[in-house]
């Protein structure tokens, strides 16, 4: 169950991320050719990073080398394991985008810029 549950939750996260991305891009095309506000740019960056992390979490045990660890669902090689690790590191970028959004909200709401 620990190998299957992350697939469900990451799939739902991926669907939500793609919905937000397409919503921002459609709004961009309707209003003008570039992003309307800093908020939309930050949100687009956050959801893009989240989509990449969701793909890495969806793979969970598949990229793990089958001959190294006796784990359920391990089908990969050393290269697939390293690729999953690379994409999982985008979760750090999600943290920075979240902090940037918090600073943006502080500046706009509290300081009134």
PDB file as gemmi writes it, atoms N, CA and C in Angstrom:
CRYST1    1.000    1.000    1.000  90.00  90.00  90.00 P 1                      
ATOM      1  N   UNK A   1       0.823  -1.204   0.000  1.00  0.00           N  
ATOM      2  CA  UNK A   1       0.000   0.000   0.000  1.00  0.00           C  
ATOM      3  C   UNK A   1       0.867   1.267   0.000  1.00  0.00           C  
ATOM      4  N   UNK A   2       2.051   1.190   0.624  1.00  0.00           N  
ATOM      5  CA  UNK A   2       2.942   2.347   0.637  1.00  0.00           C  
ATOM      6  C   UNK A   2       3.528   2.644  -0.740  1.00  0.00           C  
ATOM      7  N   UNK A   3       3.536   1.659  -1.621  1.00  0.00           N  
ATOM      8  CA  UNK A   3       4.030   1.882  -2.973  1.00  0.00           C  
ATOM      9  C   UNK A   3       2.929   2.392  -3.894  1.00  0.00           C  
ATOM     10  N   UNK A   4       1.674   2.154  -3.543  1.00  0.00           N  
ATOM     11  CA  UNK A   4       0.558   2.537  -4.412  1.00  0.00           C  
ATOM     12  C   UNK A   4      -0.055   3.877  -4.024  1.00  0.00           C  
ATOM     13  N   UNK A   5      -0.168   4.163  -2.737  1.00  0.00           N  
ATOM     14  CA  UNK A   5      -0.823   5.388  -2.265  1.00  0.00           C  
ATOM     15  C   UNK A   5      -0.209   6.674  -2.843  1.00  0.00           C  
ATOM     16  N   UNK A   6       1.140   6.811  -2.925  1.00  0.00           N  
ATOM     17  CA  UNK A   6       1.693   8.030  -3.520  1.00  0.00           C  
ATOM     18  C   UNK A   6       1.318   8.221  -4.982  1.00  0.00           C  
ATOM     19  N   UNK A   7       1.034   7.148  -5.683  1.00  0.00           N  
ATOM     20  CA  UNK A   7       0.615   7.270  -7.084  1.00  0.00           C  
ATOM     21  C   UNK A   7      -0.738   7.978  -7.185  1.00  0.00           C  
ATOM     22  N   UNK A   8      -1.633   7.653  -6.267  1.00  0.00           N  
ATOM     23  CA  UNK A   8      -2.969   8.259  -6.276  1.00  0.00           C  
ATOM     24  C   UNK A   8      -2.876   9.745  -5.931  1.00  0.00           C  
ATOM     25  N   UNK A   9      -2.187  10.050  -4.843  1.00  0.00           N  
ATOM     26  CA  UNK A   9      -2.119  11.444  -4.405  1.00  0.00           C  
ATOM     27  C   UNK A   9      -1.328  12.311  -5.374  1.00  0.00           C  
ATOM     28  N   UNK A  10      -0.250  11.779  -5.934  1.00  0.00           N  
ATOM     29  CA  UNK A  10       0.531  12.578  -6.881  1.00  0.00           C  
ATOM     30  C   UNK A  10      -0.219  12.771  -8.197  1.00  0.00           C  
ATOM     31  N   UNK A  11      -1.032  11.782  -8.584  1.00  0.00           N  
ATOM     32  CA  UNK A  11      -1.846  11.959  -9.784  1.00  0.00           C  
ATOM     33  C   UNK A  11      -2.850  13.091  -9.594  1.00  0.00           C  
ATOM     34  N   UNK A  12      -3.482  13.133  -8.425  1.00  0.00           N  
ATOM     35  CA  UNK A  12      -4.427  14.217  -8.145  1.00  0.00           C  
ATOM     36  C   UNK A  12      -3.713  15.577  -8.114  1.00  0.00           C  
ATOM     37  N   UNK A  13      -2.518  15.608  -7.561  1.00  0.00           N  
ATOM     38  CA  UNK A  13      -1.734  16.837  -7.544  1.00  0.00           C  
ATOM     39  C   UNK A  13      -1.359  17.264  -8.956  1.00  0.00           C  
ATOM     40  N   UNK A  14      -1.011  16.304  -9.791  1.00  0.00           N  
ATOM     41  CA  UNK A  14      -0.651  16.599 -11.177  1.00  0.00           C  
ATOM     42  C   UNK A  14      -1.839  17.156 -11.955  1.00  0.00           C  
ATOM     43  N   UNK A  15      -3.009  16.573 -11.751  1.00  0.00           N  
ATOM     44  CA  UNK A  15      -4.219  17.078 -12.410  1.00  0.00           C  
ATOM     45  C   UNK A  15      -4.500  18.515 -11.972  1.00  0.00           C  
ATOM     46  N   UNK A  16      -4.399  18.781 -10.677  1.00  0.00           N  
ATOM     47  CA  UNK A  16      -4.617  20.133 -10.168  1.00  0.00           C  
ATOM     48  C   UNK A  16      -3.593  21.117 -10.708  1.00  0.00           C  
ATOM     49  N   UNK A  17      -2.335  20.690 -10.782  1.00  0.00           N  
ATOM     50  CA  UNK A  17      -1.286  21.565 -11.311  1.00  0.00           C  
ATOM     51  C   UNK A  17      -1.544  21.906 -12.778  1.00  0.00           C  
ATOM     52  N   UNK A  18      -1.903  20.901 -13.570  1.00  0.00           N  
ATOM     53  CA  UNK A  18      -2.171  21.163 -14.986  1.00  0.00           C  
ATOM     54  C   UNK A  18      -3.382  22.081 -15.168  1.00  0.00           C  
ATOM     55  N   UNK A  19      -4.372  21.945 -14.308  1.00  0.00           N  
ATOM     56  CA  UNK A  19      -5.530  22.825 -14.394  1.00  0.00           C  
ATOM     57  C   UNK A  19      -5.125  24.273 -14.110  1.00  0.00           C  
ATOM     58  N   UNK A  20      -4.316  24.487 -13.080  1.00  0.00           N  
ATOM     59  CA  UNK A  20      -3.877  25.849 -12.742  1.00  0.00           C  
ATOM     60  C   UNK A  20      -3.001  26.415 -13.857  1.00  0.00           C  
ATOM     61  N   UNK A  21      -2.098  25.595 -14.404  1.00  0.00           N  
ATOM     62  CA  UNK A  21      -1.219  26.060 -15.483  1.00  0.00           C  
ATOM     63  C   UNK A  21      -2.033  26.469 -16.696  1.00  0.00           C  
ATOM     64  N   UNK A  22      -2.970  25.629 -17.117  1.00  0.00           N  
ATOM     65  CA  UNK A  22      -3.759  25.980 -18.303  1.00  0.00           C  
ATOM     66  C   UNK A  22      -4.664  27.170 -18.046  1.00  0.00           C  
ATOM     67  N   UNK A  23      -5.137  27.314 -16.808  1.00  0.00           N  
ATOM     68  CA  UNK A  23      -5.971  28.455 -16.467  1.00  0.00           C  
ATOM     69  C   UNK A  23      -5.175  29.761 -16.573  1.00  0.00           C  
ATOM     70  N   UNK A  24      -3.953  29.759 -16.058  1.00  0.00           N  
ATOM     71  CA  UNK A  24      -3.113  30.955 -16.143  1.00  0.00           C  
ATOM     72  C   UNK A  24      -2.745  31.251 -17.583  1.00  0.00           C  
ATOM     73  N   UNK A  25      -2.400  30.220 -18.360  1.00  0.00           N  
ATOM     74  CA  UNK A  25      -2.010  30.451 -19.753  1.00  0.00           C  
ATOM     75  C   UNK A  25      -3.192  30.910 -20.608  1.00  0.00           C  
ATOM     76  N   UNK A  26      -4.376  30.389 -20.350  1.00  0.00           N  
ATOM     77  CA  UNK A  26      -5.553  30.860 -21.087  1.00  0.00           C  
ATOM     78  C   UNK A  26      -5.873  32.309 -20.756  1.00  0.00           C  
ATOM     79  N   UNK A  27      -5.739  32.669 -19.482  1.00  0.00           N  
ATOM     80  CA  UNK A  27      -5.977  34.039 -19.076  1.00  0.00           C  
ATOM     81  C   UNK A  27      -4.962  34.964 -19.743  1.00  0.00           C  
ATOM     82  N   UNK A  28      -3.725  34.495 -19.838  1.00  0.00           N  
ATOM     83  CA  UNK A  28      -2.685  35.289 -20.480  1.00  0.00           C  
ATOM     84  C   UNK A  28      -3.029  35.551 -21.938  1.00  0.00           C  
ATOM     85  N   UNK A  29      -3.536  34.544 -22.627  1.00  0.00           N  
ATOM     86  CA  UNK A  29      -3.871  34.715 -24.035  1.00  0.00           C  
ATOM     87  C   UNK A  29      -5.073  35.632 -24.235  1.00  0.00           C  
ATOM     88  N   UNK A  30      -6.004  35.646 -23.284  1.00  0.00           N  
ATOM     89  CA  UNK A  30      -7.179  36.496 -23.428  1.00  0.00           C  
ATOM     90  C   UNK A  30      -6.872  37.960 -23.124  1.00  0.00           C  
ATOM     91  N   UNK A  31      -6.064  38.193 -22.095  1.00  0.00           N  
ATOM     92  CA  UNK A  31      -5.824  39.565 -21.653  1.00  0.00           C  
ATOM     93  C   UNK A  31      -4.798  40.247 -22.545  1.00  0.00           C  
ATOM     94  N   UNK A  32      -3.627  39.700 -22.602  1.00  0.00           N  
ATOM     95  CA  UNK A  32      -2.589  40.213 -23.485  1.00  0.00           C  
ATOM     96  C   UNK A  32      -1.515  39.155 -23.645  1.00  0.00           C  
ATOM     97  N   UNK A  33      -0.444  39.495 -24.306  1.00  0.00           N  
ATOM     98  CA  UNK A  33       0.576  38.510 -24.628  1.00  0.00           C  
ATOM     99  C   UNK A  33       1.521  38.191 -23.475  1.00  0.00           C  
ATOM    100  N   UNK A  34       1.551  38.956 -22.435  1.00  0.00           N  
ATOM    101  CA  UNK A  34       2.448  38.636 -21.329  1.00  0.00           C  
ATOM    102  C   UNK A  34       1.657  38.500 -20.034  1.00  0.00           C  
ATOM    103  N   UNK A  35       2.300  37.954 -19.033  1.00  0.00           N  
ATOM    104  CA  UNK A  35       1.634  37.742 -17.757  1.00  0.00           C  
ATOM    105  C   UNK A  35       1.147  39.061 -17.191  1.00  0.00           C  
ATOM    106  N   UNK A  36      -0.017  39.023 -16.595  1.00  0.00           N  
ATOM    107  CA  UNK A  36      -0.640  40.241 -16.096  1.00  0.00           C  
ATOM    108  C   UNK A  36       0.048  40.765 -14.839  1.00  0.00           C  
ATOM    109  N   UNK A  37       0.314  39.909 -13.879  1.00  0.00           N  
ATOM    110  CA  UNK A  37       0.877  40.377 -12.622  1.00  0.00           C  
ATOM    111  C   UNK A  37       1.999  39.454 -12.153  1.00  0.00           C  
ATOM    112  N   UNK A  38       2.721  39.943 -11.165  1.00  0.00           N  
ATOM    113  CA  UNK A  38       3.761  39.142 -10.529  1.00  0.00           C  
ATOM    114  C   UNK A  38       3.153  37.902  -9.891  1.00  0.00           C  
ATOM    115  N   UNK A  39       1.970  38.055  -9.331  1.00  0.00           N  
ATOM    116  CA  UNK A  39       1.275  36.932  -8.707  1.00  0.00           C  
ATOM    117  C   UNK A  39       1.117  35.769  -9.680  1.00  0.00           C  
ATOM    118  N   UNK A  40       0.715  36.050 -10.908  1.00  0.00           N  
ATOM    119  CA  UNK A  40       0.508  34.988 -11.892  1.00  0.00           C  
ATOM    120  C   UNK A  40       1.827  34.324 -12.275  1.00  0.00           C  
ATOM    121  N   UNK A  41       2.899  35.102 -12.368  1.00  0.00           N  
ATOM    122  CA  UNK A  41       4.201  34.514 -12.676  1.00  0.00           C  
ATOM    123  C   UNK A  41       4.665  33.593 -11.556  1.00  0.00           C  
ATOM    124  N   UNK A  42       4.491  34.045 -10.314  1.00  0.00           N  
ATOM    125  CA  UNK A  42       4.894  33.211  -9.179  1.00  0.00           C  
ATOM    126  C   UNK A  42       4.054  31.939  -9.109  1.00  0.00           C  
ATOM    127  N   UNK A  43       2.768  32.069  -9.330  1.00  0.00           N  
ATOM    128  CA  UNK A  43       1.883  30.903  -9.276  1.00  0.00           C  
ATOM    129  C   UNK A  43       2.193  29.925 -10.404  1.00  0.00           C  
ATOM    130  N   UNK A  44       2.527  30.433 -11.582  1.00  0.00           N  
ATOM    131  CA  UNK A  44       2.887  29.563 -12.699  1.00  0.00           C  
ATOM    132  C   UNK A  44       4.180  28.810 -12.392  1.00  0.00           C  
ATOM    133  N   UNK A  45       5.163  29.494 -11.829  1.00  0.00           N  
ATOM    134  CA  UNK A  45       6.409  28.821 -11.456  1.00  0.00           C  
ATOM    135  C   UNK A  45       6.185  27.762 -10.389  1.00  0.00           C  
ATOM    136  N   UNK A  46       5.366  28.086  -9.398  1.00  0.00           N  
ATOM    137  CA  UNK A  46       5.070  27.138  -8.320  1.00  0.00           C  
ATOM    138  C   UNK A  46       4.379  25.895  -8.860  1.00  0.00           C  
ATOM    139  N   UNK A  47       3.388  26.065  -9.693  1.00  0.00           N  
ATOM    140  CA  UNK A  47       2.644  24.904 -10.194  1.00  0.00           C  
ATOM    141  C   UNK A  47       3.466  24.087 -11.187  1.00  0.00           C  
ATOM    142  N   UNK A  48       4.370  24.739 -11.930  1.00  0.00           N  
ATOM    143  CA  UNK A  48       5.246  23.989 -12.836  1.00  0.00           C  
ATOM    144  C   UNK A  48       6.192  23.105 -12.034  1.00  0.00           C  
ATOM    145  N   UNK A  49       6.784  23.663 -10.988  1.00  0.00           N  
ATOM    146  CA  UNK A  49       7.655  22.854 -10.121  1.00  0.00           C  
ATOM    147  C   UNK A  49       6.859  21.742  -9.449  1.00  0.00           C  
ATOM    148  N   UNK A  50       5.649  22.047  -9.007  1.00  0.00           N  
ATOM    149  CA  UNK A  50       4.816  21.048  -8.359  1.00  0.00           C  
ATOM    150  C   UNK A  50       4.461  19.918  -9.326  1.00  0.00           C  
ATOM    151  N   UNK A  51       4.228  20.253 -10.581  1.00  0.00           N  
ATOM    152  CA  UNK A  51       3.922  19.217 -11.578  1.00  0.00           C  
ATOM    153  C   UNK A  51       5.120  18.286 -11.761  1.00  0.00           C  
ATOM    154  N   UNK A  52       6.334  18.842 -11.814  1.00  0.00           N  
ATOM    155  CA  UNK A  52       7.530  18.009 -11.961  1.00  0.00           C  
ATOM    156  C   UNK A  52       7.732  17.105 -10.744  1.00  0.00           C  
ATOM    157  N   UNK A  53       7.505  17.637  -9.570  1.00  0.00           N  
ATOM    158  CA  UNK A  53       7.630  16.840  -8.347  1.00  0.00           C  
ATOM    159  C   UNK A  53       6.547  15.761  -8.307  1.00  0.00           C  
ATOM    160  N   UNK A  54       5.361  16.081  -8.759  1.00  0.00           N  
ATOM    161  CA  UNK A  54       4.274  15.093  -8.770  1.00  0.00           C  
ATOM    162  C   UNK A  54       4.593  13.927  -9.697  1.00  0.00           C  
ATOM    163  N   UNK A  55       5.232  14.213 -10.824  1.00  0.00           N  
ATOM    164  CA  UNK A  55       5.642  13.128 -11.725  1.00  0.00           C  
ATOM    165  C   UNK A  55       6.662  12.235 -11.027  1.00  0.00           C  
ATOM    166  N   UNK A  56       7.620  12.850 -10.328  1.00  0.00           N  
ATOM    167  CA  UNK A  56       8.631  12.064  -9.615  1.00  0.00           C  
ATOM    168  C   UNK A  56       7.986  11.207  -8.528  1.00  0.00           C  
ATOM    169  N   UNK A  57       7.022  11.760  -7.795  1.00  0.00           N  
ATOM    170  CA  UNK A  57       6.356  10.990  -6.744  1.00  0.00           C  
ATOM    171  C   UNK A  57       5.418   9.936  -7.335  1.00  0.00           C  
ATOM    172  N   UNK A  58       4.877  10.189  -8.518  1.00  0.00           N  
ATOM    173  CA  UNK A  58       4.012   9.187  -9.154  1.00  0.00           C  
ATOM    174  C   UNK A  58       4.814   7.925  -9.470  1.00  0.00           C  
ATOM    175  N   UNK A  59       6.041   8.110  -9.848  1.00  0.00           N  
ATOM    176  CA  UNK A  59       6.891   6.958 -10.191  1.00  0.00           C  
ATOM    177  C   UNK A  59       7.245   6.117  -8.962  1.00  0.00           C  
ATOM    178  N   UNK A  60       7.291   6.710  -7.792  1.00  0.00           N  
ATOM    179  CA  UNK A  60       7.649   6.097  -6.502  1.00  0.00           C  
ATOM    180  C   UNK A  60       8.653   4.956  -6.632  1.00  0.00           C  
ATOM    181  N   UNK A  61       8.200   3.721  -6.698  1.00  0.00           N  
ATOM    182  CA  UNK A  61       9.126   2.582  -6.681  1.00  0.00           C  
ATOM    183  C   UNK A  61       9.567   2.122  -8.067  1.00  0.00           C  
ATOM    184  N   UNK A  62       8.941   2.580  -9.122  1.00  0.00           N  
ATOM    185  CA  UNK A  62       9.292   2.099 -10.458  1.00  0.00           C  
ATOM    186  C   UNK A  62      10.744   2.375 -10.843  1.00  0.00           C  
ATOM    187  N   UNK A  63      11.294   3.570 -10.585  1.00  0.00           N  
ATOM    188  CA  UNK A  63      12.675   3.821 -11.019  1.00  0.00           C  
ATOM    189  C   UNK A  63      13.761   3.149 -10.164  1.00  0.00           C  
ATOM    190  N   UNK A  64      13.407   2.563  -9.042  1.00  0.00           N  
ATOM    191  CA  UNK A  64      14.401   1.940  -8.161  1.00  0.00           C  
ATOM    192  C   UNK A  64      14.974   0.705  -8.866  1.00  0.00           C  
ATOM    193  N   UNK A  65      16.301   0.557  -8.848  1.00  0.00           N  
ATOM    194  CA  UNK A  65      16.905  -0.634  -9.483  1.00  0.00           C  
ATOM    195  C   UNK A  65      16.410  -1.920  -8.828  1.00  0.00           C  
ATOM    196  N   UNK A  66      15.961  -2.845  -9.647  1.00  0.00           N  
ATOM    197  CA  UNK A  66      15.375  -4.078  -9.103  1.00  0.00           C  
ATOM    198  C   UNK A  66      16.421  -5.020  -8.518  1.00  0.00           C  
ATOM    199  N   UNK A  67      17.651  -4.927  -8.993  1.00  0.00           N  
ATOM    200  CA  UNK A  67      18.672  -5.845  -8.490  1.00  0.00           C  
ATOM    201  C   UNK A  67      19.378  -5.334  -7.228  1.00  0.00           C  
ATOM    202  N   UNK A  68      19.140  -4.088  -6.846  1.00  0.00           N  
ATOM    203  CA  UNK A  68      19.816  -3.523  -5.675  1.00  0.00           C  
ATOM    204  C   UNK A  68      18.969  -3.674  -4.420  1.00  0.00           C  
ATOM    205  N   UNK A  69      17.693  -3.307  -4.509  1.00  0.00           N  
ATOM    206  CA  UNK A  69      16.811  -3.347  -3.352  1.00  0.00           C  
ATOM    207  C   UNK A  69      15.623  -4.267  -3.627  1.00  0.00           C  
ATOM    208  N   UNK A  70      15.282  -5.138  -2.685  1.00  0.00           N  
ATOM    209  CA  UNK A  70      14.089  -5.985  -2.864  1.00  0.00           C  
ATOM    210  C   UNK A  70      12.816  -5.220  -2.471  1.00  0.00           C  
ATOM    211  N   UNK A  71      12.395  -4.311  -3.327  1.00  0.00           N  
ATOM    212  CA  UNK A  71      11.241  -3.451  -3.055  1.00  0.00           C  
ATOM    213  C   UNK A  71      10.149  -3.773  -4.071  1.00  0.00           C  
ATOM    214  N   UNK A  72       8.905  -3.794  -3.580  1.00  0.00           N  
ATOM    215  CA  UNK A  72       7.766  -4.055  -4.451  1.00  0.00           C  
ATOM    216  C   UNK A  72       7.675  -2.990  -5.544  1.00  0.00           C  
ATOM    217  N   UNK A  73       7.607  -3.408  -6.782  1.00  0.00           N  
ATOM    218  CA  UNK A  73       7.438  -2.497  -7.908  1.00  0.00           C  
ATOM    219  C   UNK A  73       8.729  -1.918  -8.451  1.00  0.00           C  
ATOM    220  N   UNK A  74       9.872  -2.351  -7.957  1.00  0.00           N  
ATOM    221  CA  UNK A  74      11.148  -1.833  -8.451  1.00  0.00           C  
ATOM    222  C   UNK A  74      11.418  -2.418  -9.842  1.00  0.00           C  
ATOM    223  N   UNK A  75      11.481  -1.531 -10.825  1.00  0.00           N  
ATOM    224  CA  UNK A  75      11.672  -1.969 -12.209  1.00  0.00           C  
ATOM    225  C   UNK A  75      12.811  -1.252 -12.919  1.00  0.00           C  
ATOM    226  N   UNK A  76      13.429  -0.282 -12.274  1.00  0.00           N  
ATOM    227  CA  UNK A  76      14.339   0.624 -12.960  1.00  0.00           C  
ATOM    228  C   UNK A  76      15.791   0.220 -12.967  1.00  0.00           C  
ATOM    229  N   UNK A  77      16.597   1.206 -13.346  1.00  0.00           N  
ATOM    230  CA  UNK A  77      18.049   1.078 -13.363  1.00  0.00           C  
ATOM    231  C   UNK A  77      18.627   2.203 -12.504  1.00  0.00           C  
ATOM    232  N   UNK A  78      19.939   2.243 -12.425  1.00  0.00           N  
ATOM    233  CA  UNK A  78      20.583   3.308 -11.664  1.00  0.00           C  
ATOM    234  C   UNK A  78      20.273   4.674 -12.288  1.00  0.00           C  
ATOM    235  N   UNK A  79      20.198   4.736 -13.614  1.00  0.00           N  
ATOM    236  CA  UNK A  79      19.914   6.002 -14.296  1.00  0.00           C  
ATOM    237  C   UNK A  79      18.495   6.492 -14.019  1.00  0.00           C  
ATOM    238  N   UNK A  80      17.521   5.598 -14.011  1.00  0.00           N  
ATOM    239  CA  UNK A  80      16.144   6.026 -13.725  1.00  0.00           C  
ATOM    240  C   UNK A  80      16.007   6.479 -12.276  1.00  0.00           C  
ATOM    241  N   UNK A  81      16.750   5.846 -11.392  1.00  0.00           N  
ATOM    242  CA  UNK A  81      16.725   6.247  -9.988  1.00  0.00           C  
ATOM    243  C   UNK A  81      17.317   7.649  -9.827  1.00  0.00           C  
ATOM    244  N   UNK A  82      18.405   7.924 -10.525  1.00  0.00           N  
ATOM    245  CA  UNK A  82      19.025   9.247 -10.470  1.00  0.00           C  
ATOM    246  C   UNK A  82      18.124  10.305 -11.102  1.00  0.00           C  
ATOM    247  N   UNK A  83      17.420   9.948 -12.176  1.00  0.00           N  
ATOM    248  CA  UNK A  83      16.506  10.901 -12.819  1.00  0.00           C  
ATOM    249  C   UNK A  83      15.354  11.240 -11.875  1.00  0.00           C  
ATOM    250  N   UNK A  84      14.825  10.246 -11.173  1.00  0.00           N  
ATOM    251  CA  UNK A  84      13.759  10.521 -10.215  1.00  0.00           C  
ATOM    252  C   UNK A  84      14.268  11.411  -9.092  1.00  0.00           C  
ATOM    253  N   UNK A  85      15.479  11.175  -8.624  1.00  0.00           N  
ATOM    254  CA  UNK A  85      16.068  12.022  -7.593  1.00  0.00           C  
ATOM    255  C   UNK A  85      16.242  13.455  -8.063  1.00  0.00           C  
ATOM    256  N   UNK A  86      16.616  13.628  -9.330  1.00  0.00           N  
ATOM    257  CA  UNK A  86      16.772  14.969  -9.896  1.00  0.00           C  
ATOM    258  C   UNK A  86      15.442  15.716  -9.877  1.00  0.00           C  
ATOM    259  N   UNK A  87      14.387  15.073 -10.341  1.00  0.00           N  
ATOM    260  CA  UNK A  87      13.087  15.743 -10.395  1.00  0.00           C  
ATOM    261  C   UNK A  87      12.473  15.931  -9.006  1.00  0.00           C  
ATOM    262  N   UNK A  88      12.794  15.060  -8.074  1.00  0.00           N  
ATOM    263  CA  UNK A  88      12.300  15.225  -6.712  1.00  0.00           C  
ATOM    264  C   UNK A  88      12.913  16.454  -6.046  1.00  0.00           C  
ATOM    265  N   UNK A  89      14.087  16.886  -6.505  1.00  0.00           N  
ATOM    266  CA  UNK A  89      14.735  18.065  -5.936  1.00  0.00           C  
ATOM    267  C   UNK A  89      13.992  19.353  -6.268  1.00  0.00           C  
ATOM    268  N   UNK A  90      13.085  19.305  -7.221  1.00  0.00           N  
ATOM    269  CA  UNK A  90      12.287  20.493  -7.538  1.00  0.00           C  
ATOM    270  C   UNK A  90      11.348  20.867  -6.389  1.00  0.00           C  
ATOM    271  N   UNK A  91      11.180  19.952  -5.426  1.00  0.00           N  
ATOM    272  CA  UNK A  91      10.357  20.293  -4.263  1.00  0.00           C  
ATOM    273  C   UNK A  91      10.981  21.444  -3.479  1.00  0.00           C  
ATOM    274  N   UNK A  92      12.301  21.589  -3.549  1.00  0.00           N  
ATOM    275  CA  UNK A  92      12.969  22.732  -2.903  1.00  0.00           C  
ATOM    276  C   UNK A  92      12.562  24.022  -3.598  1.00  0.00           C  
ATOM    277  N   UNK A  93      12.454  23.988  -4.910  1.00  0.00           N  
ATOM    278  CA  UNK A  93      12.004  25.180  -5.638  1.00  0.00           C  
ATOM    279  C   UNK A  93      10.568  25.533  -5.261  1.00  0.00           C  
ATOM    280  N   UNK A  94       9.738  24.523  -5.002  1.00  0.00           N  
ATOM    281  CA  UNK A  94       8.363  24.784  -4.553  1.00  0.00           C  
ATOM    282  C   UNK A  94       8.360  25.547  -3.236  1.00  0.00           C  
ATOM    283  N   UNK A  95       9.279  25.193  -2.339  1.00  0.00           N  
ATOM    284  CA  UNK A  95       9.377  25.895  -1.061  1.00  0.00           C  
ATOM    285  C   UNK A  95       9.734  27.362  -1.290  1.00  0.00           C  
ATOM    286  N   UNK A  96      10.684  27.615  -2.160  1.00  0.00           N  
ATOM    287  CA  UNK A  96      11.090  29.000  -2.436  1.00  0.00           C  
ATOM    288  C   UNK A  96       9.964  29.790  -3.111  1.00  0.00           C  
ATOM    289  N   UNK A  97       9.235  29.155  -4.011  1.00  0.00           N  
ATOM    290  CA  UNK A  97       8.097  29.838  -4.633  1.00  0.00           C  
ATOM    291  C   UNK A  97       7.012  30.143  -3.596  1.00  0.00           C  
ATOM    292  N   UNK A  98       6.779  29.222  -2.663  1.00  0.00           N  
ATOM    293  CA  UNK A  98       5.816  29.479  -1.592  1.00  0.00           C  
ATOM    294  C   UNK A  98       6.246  30.650  -0.732  1.00  0.00           C  
ATOM    295  N   UNK A  99       7.534  30.710  -0.403  1.00  0.00           N  
ATOM    296  CA  UNK A  99       8.058  31.850   0.370  1.00  0.00           C  
ATOM    297  C   UNK A  99       7.910  33.147  -0.419  1.00  0.00           C  
ATOM    298  N   UNK A 100       8.174  33.089  -1.710  1.00  0.00           N  
ATOM    299  CA  UNK A 100       8.026  34.280  -2.550  1.00  0.00           C  
ATOM    300  C   UNK A 100       6.577  34.753  -2.591  1.00  0.00           C  
ATOM    301  N   UNK A 101       5.638  33.818  -2.672  1.00  0.00           N  
ATOM    302  CA  UNK A 101       4.223  34.189  -2.637  1.00  0.00           C  
ATOM    303  C   UNK A 101       3.847  34.809  -1.298  1.00  0.00           C  
ATOM    304  N   UNK A 102       4.383  34.269  -0.209  1.00  0.00           N  
ATOM    305  CA  UNK A 102       4.094  34.829   1.115  1.00  0.00           C  
ATOM    306  C   UNK A 102       4.633  36.261   1.219  1.00  0.00           C  
ATOM    307  N   UNK A 103       5.836  36.490   0.713  1.00  0.00           N  
ATOM    308  CA  UNK A 103       6.405  37.847   0.719  1.00  0.00           C  
ATOM    309  C   UNK A 103       5.582  38.767  -0.172  1.00  0.00           C  
ATOM    310  N   UNK A 104       5.157  38.251  -1.317  1.00  0.00           N  
ATOM    311  CA  UNK A 104       4.319  39.043  -2.219  1.00  0.00           C  
ATOM    312  C   UNK A 104       3.018  39.453  -1.533  1.00  0.00           C  
ATOM    313  N   UNK A 105       2.364  38.489  -0.854  1.00  0.00           N  
ATOM    314  CA  UNK A 105       1.125  38.801  -0.138  1.00  0.00           C  
ATOM    315  C   UNK A 105       1.375  39.834   0.955  1.00  0.00           C  
ATOM    316  N   UNK A 106       2.467  39.713   1.663  1.00  0.00           N  
ATOM    317  CA  UNK A 106       2.797  40.677   2.716  1.00  0.00           C  
ATOM    318  C   UNK A 106       2.960  42.075   2.132  1.00  0.00           C  
ATOM    319  N   UNK A 107       3.690  42.162   1.044  1.00  0.00           N  
ATOM    320  CA  UNK A 107       3.939  43.472   0.425  1.00  0.00           C  
ATOM    321  C   UNK A 107       2.640  44.082  -0.106  1.00  0.00           C  
ATOM    322  N   UNK A 108       1.815  43.276  -0.752  1.00  0.00           N  
ATOM    323  CA  UNK A 108       0.587  43.798  -1.355  1.00  0.00           C  
ATOM    324  C   UNK A 108      -0.487  44.078  -0.310  1.00  0.00           C  
ATOM    325  N   UNK A 109      -0.702  43.158   0.619  1.00  0.00           N  
ATOM    326  CA  UNK A 109      -1.803  43.307   1.581  1.00  0.00           C  
ATOM    327  C   UNK A 109      -1.435  44.215   2.755  1.00  0.00           C  
ATOM    328  N   UNK A 110      -0.317  43.943   3.393  1.00  0.00           N  
ATOM    329  CA  UNK A 110       0.050  44.690   4.590  1.00  0.00           C  
ATOM    330  C   UNK A 110       0.635  46.054   4.251  1.00  0.00           C  
ATOM    331  N   UNK A 111       1.570  46.091   3.322  1.00  0.00           N  
ATOM    332  CA  UNK A 111       2.216  47.353   2.974  1.00  0.00           C  
ATOM    333  C   UNK A 111       1.424  48.163   1.953  1.00  0.00           C  
ATOM    334  N   UNK A 112       0.509  47.514   1.257  1.00  0.00           N  
ATOM    335  CA  UNK A 112      -0.360  48.215   0.304  1.00  0.00           C  
ATOM    336  C   UNK A 112       0.327  48.683  -0.965  1.00  0.00           C  
ATOM    337  N   UNK A 113       1.337  47.963  -1.429  1.00  0.00           N  
ATOM    338  CA  UNK A 113       2.034  48.355  -2.658  1.00  0.00           C  
ATOM    339  C   UNK A 113       1.247  47.980  -3.873  1.00  0.00           C  
TER     340      UNK A 113                                                      
END                                                                             
